[in-house]
Amino acid sequence: MTWGPLVEPCPPAARAEALQVLYQRIPPAIRAKLVDEVLREAESGQVDLAGLWAAWERPWGLSAARAHAPAQGVDPPSAPRGRIVGAFLTQALAGRAAAVWAPEVLPSLRRTATAAALVRTALADLRRRGFRVIQAVLDESAQGRGAGDLIRGGMPRVTELVYLERDTRIPLADPPPPRLAWRSFDPEQPDTFCRLLQATYIASLDMPELDGIRSLQEVIEGHRATGRFVPSRWRIGQVEGEPEAAALLLLADIPDREVWEVVYLGLTPPARGRGLGRAAIAQALELAAPHAPRLELAVDLRNTPATRLYASTGFVPFDRRSVHLVVFPPGAGGPP
């Protein structure tokens, strides 16, 4: 008889075993401590393991249909389960988005099929629950086997993100003239901010796959969840006499790190090609310098104007990661 995996959300009683598989690349002595720490943090609410999936060994004849379908609850008591052979972690984010990591599966002849089944089943469940954007960001250690597992499970690689940093204490070599009038975002009067934010997405080269997938409110919720949201650090810069020529700059400090992040920097079409991106960087440095020695951001490698801007304003790369993405547009299944 051929054997295959049963894929389901991991029940709390089996999480220790699943985490052992998830962290199988970590040396055993360290792994045991890490699993204990994660379980303690889950009990205290610091870590959410509700999105942990597991694959159990079992006969294909009893589970083939279920291994590739959304979870329907716990397995019937009469159905046999073996050991956990694979684990896959997903995490719900704000704004109908979710992050996932590459699956981990114990070595066997069925490793590839099990990894793909984990990814497919979890994606189907996220889609059914109304998530719109599912993303995995892989570092170099996971870009081989892990990338292949995601692709076979339905998450193609779409681009690379380059992570950049800059010392906030060093001013721009040629500071731009003050051509933008800056003011803070007012949560009580968001109309202008929302209109200009929507305009910055027109013909954007930064992750164009996401255009129109989520509502503007869902996008804003995602931005607010990055770092610590402070309204005064969300800035609107407009050209005097040209209110539609604007830059939007969203900054956040990262808890437990002495760094600020550029969560988003966008220009409306009338503002592009006029050197206003450089003015936005100058504003970011001015705001961040009293609070953090370093400013960080990530840029889609395909966005050539942005990469040139950041290089010309003193940002240097410190990391590079591949992005695997699947989007579920409105009307593609799941809640509206």
NORNOR-V213754 format. One line per field, one symbol per residue. ss: DSSP state (h for helix, s for strand, l for the rest). phi: phi as a letter, one per 30 degrees, with the letter a starting at -180 (. if undefined). A space follows every 10 residues. Layout:
# NORNOR-V213754
ss->???
phi->???
This chain:
# NORNOR-V213754
ss->llsssssssl lhhhhhhhhh hhlllllhhh hhhhhhhhhh hhhlllllll lssssssssh hhhhhhhlll llllllllll lllsssssss ssslllssss lllsslllll hhhhhhhhhh hhhhhhhhll llsssssslh hhllhhhhhh hhlllsssss ssssssslll llllllllls ssssllllll hhhhhhhhhh lllllllhhh lllllhhhhh hhhhlllsll hhhssssssl lsssssssss ssslllllls ssssssslhh hllllhhhhh hhhhhhhhhl lllsssssss lllhhhhhhh hhlllsssss ssssssslll llllll
phi->.dcbdccaed dedcddddde decdddeedd eedddddddd ddddidbccd cdcbccdade dcbedddcbe dcjddeeddd bcddcabbcb bdcdihcbcb bddbbddadc eddddddedd dddddddedj dcbcbbccdd dcdcdddddd dddjcddcab cccbbadddc dddbddddcc ccbddcedbd ededddeedd ddhdcchddd didcdddddd edddddicdb edcccccbde ibddcbccbc cacceibdac bddabbcded cdibiddddd dddddddded cbdbcbabbd edddeddded ddcjdbdbab bdccbbbbde icjidd
